[in-house]
């Protein structure tokens, strides 16, 4: 699992996550997203097209990052979820808490 | 901070020290087991997904209730979240007892024995100052009344308190009804806690089938 943060148009940051987000990867993922939020972008989009797996612990890291973003007035969305990851978001109710978009363009447009 | 299972159990302790599950005893017991699984997940002893619960480390946590559940999972078959909830529920009264003992050892409760009708022994757990329970209730209420995204701990606490019938202990039916949209949105945003909800729903359906026939 690795995560990289880059800047996109309109002051929005994009976090690209790759691989498996399980307990072993969740701390690093959460730390990276919290650091991105602390930089106070207009919004943070987590681009998940290369994210293959999310466990319960990984989902918690997502929730902590989304909470930090909302508390800091930073928009937060996830996009391009693989079907198995989307299923985890839906079963857990996480998709009721954050914006989930089909692709990066839609997520960036929503934050414009 | 008190861990999830202890905080959930603390919500069942009434001012006179009686341990009361205000509604749905079996729902509460499943919630207590679920709280142990969520706590073990947070502590890195297990992880879970839609397919299975996996042990990452069998190292004891030092909390007897959590360790009894961890040991059962470590020695048991490979099962999913819902199956583990159902399998562990018969030992949930032990989980509650161990949690009450943990709360007593931290000086939050003071166990005492009395006799009912001069014969039957009853055990009560009066709160020593009640601040921990009050703090948990206030946190739940302020989370429900606000619009912040809750911490994972509070999200699961709210969800398990709802399905365990504990919200009724300090919110009126009309308040719960008014807050139901928010409760549904932020409660149990967690795979394990959602497994508890699903296990409780299944059990309720089985009970309904037993008494009413196919539903």
Interface residues (C-beta under 8 A of the other chain):
Chain A: X22 X23 X24 X53 X54 X55 X56 X57 X59 X60 X63 X64 X66 X67 X70 X71 X87 X88 X91 X92 X93 X94 X96 X97
Chain B: X38 X41 X42 X44 X47 X48 X49 X50 X56 X148 X149 X150 X151 X152 X155 X184 X185 X186 X187 X188 X189 X190 X191 X192 X194
